[in-house]
Amino acid sequence: MIQVLNRACKILEFVAEKPEEPKGLSVIARYVGLNQGTCANIVKSLCEQNFIEQVGRKKGYILGPCVYFLARNGPYRKDIVAAAEPLLTRLASEVQETVLIATLHQGKRSILLQVNGNRVLNIKKDFLLQEDVYNTATGRLLIAFLSLAELKNFIRSKGLPDKKIWPEVDTEKGFFAHLSSIKKKGMVIHRPQQDVVTIAYPIVQDSLVVAALGLYLPSYRFKGTYREFILEKMKETSEKISESITRRT
């Protein structure tokens, strides 16, 4: 029964990645790693419970009404979203760059809300889980603040990062040392590509890091007094969000 539930959840996550694009049964089966017959039985049950629905014969599946009904009360961690929204909007206005709040859930990174450089707010009510934990500043920071037991479980599940993504890490000992350095600095500056810089600061609730404030921008802009301005404003904003969500508890 637990295995079936895990497979059903994986199917839902896959269909939810791009909810506007119907996923065919063969594509779903291949993603989950099942034969089509077994996959069809699970998909049929999900359809019967209205978690997914078929858009037309042989046209694939999309999220069903039950998923949206369950999400009717707003985004995941709406306490963080409510506290962060005005402060994130102000930060985006001040630095004129895209800023976001991310959290770690079940070993995957999720963006709770994002304000683009043009000040457009995007609250992630669908709570899509993303795999890019090792190759983002927010992902690295959130991993660094896991407890030892959580970190060991994470490594057991995900393995060590690929050297192409995190070349400074080649052993588990080196990985732990690098994460310790991140905790000591209290922030991350990461270049996932040569022309892009990503930055992250922790958001703390009752002494625990529950989310990360992130920002990304072209490398050529991240220099001089503007660099220092961005880091100062991010640190200030992360502290204010932390204070706000702690007061709400």
N, C-alpha and C positions, 0 to 999 in steps of 0.2 A: 504493500500500500504506500509506504513512504517513497519507494522508488517511482511509483506512478505519479505521486504528487510532485516530486522533483522534476520529472519529465514534463508534466503539465505546466509547471512554473517556467521552465526553460522555454517551452513553446510560447507562452504568453510574453516573456521578455523579448523573444525574437520577433514576434508579430508587432510588438510595441515599439521596436527600434525605429521603424518608419511607418507609423500607423496609417498613413495615407496610401501606402503601397501594398496591395493584396499579395499575400505569400501563398504560393501553390503548395499542395500537400507534399510533393516530391522534394521541394526545397526545404520545407519544414523538417521532413524526415531526415534529410541529409544533415541539416544543422544539428538536430538533436542526437543523431547517430542511431536511428531506429529503422527497422524495415517498414515499408509503407503500410502494411497491414496493422501492425501494432500502433504506429503513429495515427492511422486513421481512426482507430478505436478511441484514443485519447482526445483527438480533435473533435470527434463526434460528441463525446461527453461534454467537452468545453462549449460546444455549440448549443447543446441541450440546456446548459446552465446559463447561456447568454454571455459567456466570457469572451467568445469570439463568434464571428458569423461569416458565412460564405456570401460573397457579393454577387455571385452568379455561377452557373454551372461551369466548372473547370476554370473559374476566374480567380480562385484563391480566397484567402481568409484575411479579415481585418478584426480589430478589437470590437467586442460586442458591447451592448448597453450596460451590462452589469459592471464592467470595469469602470465606466464613467460614473455610474451610480455610486460605487464604492469611493470614488475620488471626489464626491460632491462637496465634502467639507473643506476642500482646499488642498494645497500642496503638502507634500511630505515635510515634516518639521516646520509647520507653519509658524511656530514660535520664533524660530530663527528668521524665517522669511519676513514676518511682521516687524521684527526689530531691525533687520538689515535693510529693508527696502528704501526708506528715506535716506539713510546714511550712504548706501551704495549709489543712489541716484545723485547725491551731492558730490560724492567722490568722482563719479564719471564726468560730472559737469566741471569739476575743478581741474582734472588732469586731461580731459578730452580723450580718454582711452577706454577700451572695453574692460569692464570689471565684472567679477562673478563671485558667487558663494558656492563652494563645493563641499560635499561630505563623503564619507566612506561607509558603505553598507554592504555587508556580506562579501567583502573583498573587492568590491567594485566602487569606482568613483561616480558620483552623481552630482550634476549641477542643479542646485535648488532654484537659483535665480541669476539673471545676468542683465547688466545694463550695457548696451553697446556705446561706442564712442559718440554716436549721434543722439545719445540719451534715451533711446527706446528701451523700455523695461520689458523683460521677458521672464515671467515666473513659470517655472517648470512644473506644471500640475501633473504631468504624466510620469514624473519620476523615472526617467530612463536611466538605466545603469550602463556605465561605460567602462571599457576595459583598459583605457589608457592611463593606468595608475602610475606606472614607472616613468612615463615620458611626459609628465606634467609637473609643474612646480607644486600645485595643490596636492596632487597625488603623493608626491615624495614627502611633503610636510606631514600629511595625515598618517602615512605609514610610520614616520619617525616618532610620532606621539602615541603609537599603540603600546599597550602593555606588553611585557615580555611574552606572556602566554599567547596573546593575540598575534604578535609578530611571528612567533614560531608557527602558529596555525596558518598565517598568511603565506609564509615561505613554503610550508608543506603543500599548500593548495596551488600557489602560483609559480613556485620555483624562484630562483634568483633572476634578477633582470638580465636581459640580453646585453652583451658587451657593446653592441652597436648603439644601444639606447643609453646605457650607463657604464661607460668605459672605465671609470674609476673603481668599479666594483668587480672583482673576479673571484672572490671567495665569500663564504658566509661571514667569516670574521671581519673581512673588509667592509661588507655590507653593514654589519652592526656598527662598525667604527664610523662609517659615513653618516648613518642615521643619528648617531650620538652627536656628531658635529652639527647636524641640522638642528637638533634640540637645543644645543648650546647657543647657536646663533639666533634661534627663534624666528627664522625666516629662510626662504629658499629663492635663489635666482637660478633659473635653468634656461638653457638654450636648446630647445628640441630641434631647431633648424638653425642654420647659420645666420639667417636674416630675421629670426624671431626670438624675443626674450619673454619668458614667463616668470612671474614673481608670486610668492605666496607668504601670507602671514597667518598665524593661528587665531581662531576664534574660540574663546574659553568660556565654559559654563561650569561654575562650581569647581574650579581647579582642573577640569578635564577639557581637553581639546575636542570639540564636537564638530567643528567645521573649519574651513580655510577660506580666507579672502584671497582671491586671485586677480591678476591683471596680466594682459599680454599686449605687446606692441612691437613694431619693427625695431630691429637692433640699432639702426642709424639714429633713432630718436632718443635712445637710452644712453645719454652721456651728459657730462658736465652738470650744471646747476639743475637742469631738468630731471636728471637721474636722481639727484638728492631730493628734489621736490616730490617726485613720485614715491620714493621710499618713505619719506616723512609722512605724507598724506595717507599712505597705506597703513603704516604702523598706527597712526592716530585713529584711523577708521576702524581697524580691527579691535583696538582697545575699547572704543565707544560701543561697538556692537556687542563685545563681550560683557561690558558693564550692563548694557540694556537687557540682554537675555538672562543674565544672572539675577537682576532685580525682579524679573518676571516669575522666578521660581519660588 
